[in-house]
Amino acid sequence: MTGMLTSRNMDRKTDNRFRSVLRAATDRLRACLADAPAGSGETPYLDALVLLAHAASMTSEQLFAAFEDQVPDPVLAEYQSFVSDRCDGAPVSYIRRVKEFFGRDFLVGPGVLVPRPDTEMLVESALDEIDRLRGGSPHVHDCCTGSGCVAITIARERDCTVTASDSSEEALSYARSNAVALDATSVAFWNGDLLAPLRTRIAGGQTTGPAIITANPPYVADNEVDHLIERGWPEPALALAGGQDGLLFIGRLIREAAACLPDGGCLMVEIGADQGPATVRLFEEAGFGEVSLIRDLGDRDRVCNGRWYRR
Ligand code: GLN
């Protein structure tokens, strides 16, 4: 009897090696993510691996090196709860509370859009323009800042004065925490609708018209967002839904920017892959010049830039 118990315990222990735990979690995630919303790019093995490394406070290299070791019970308990959260639709970055963007770790979680690698194109575009301006610590304003990833990255990468705004106070609390954690406390964060907080401060003489406005506004068509949310998409609809054709905020932003930019100032907007020609038209109709599209690494239109010349 005792012998049987011992061997059963040993079996149970054997099953708790990192290798076996990872395999079981991958199978569980493969089953429950099979029904995830389209576009979420399910990667059950990678998710299971990253979450196990996170629960065990290891790098993935350390985890591979420990493949034949037993997973300690407290780590196993935490891991199972991470895997359950992932099965319930929480993104890995919400569970880890971190997403890397432009080489820095940003705090993320429910209530804020997870930074996407595509948005690094927007940052690159702003950095190029700052370099073109050659010094003088230009003012850059980042609209729809969310986690603050664009504003904080620009502030850390170049000598400039950065302000940022968002209509969500919840998102701004992530942005402010990120500014503290990433040593970018000079960035001022304002709450308000699109460029209203900037316009008010320019009118009141508290700030100047920015040489550059960057924005990653909500640009997904409402019906697509409704579909995603119905199927349990965890990010805030507020950060995604851009009206019937996805162009509602892009169009408003272009018109509002014209009232804030000084002569020669630039507006740079992240757009959806199929919104290039329509966005160029909106820029041109609003009187912007030098309108150009920048493609992402997947060769899709991703950023639209225009320059404002005062008439
Ligand atoms: N790029 C995001 C997505 O594809 C959308 C971000 C946005 O609407 N600004 O989900």
Boltz pocket constraint, residues with backbone or C-beta under 6 A from the ligand:
constraints:
  - pocket:
      binder: B
      contacts: [[A, 116], [A, 216], [A, 217], [A, 218], [A, 219], [A, 220], [A, 239], [A, 240], [A, 241]]
      max_distance: 6.0
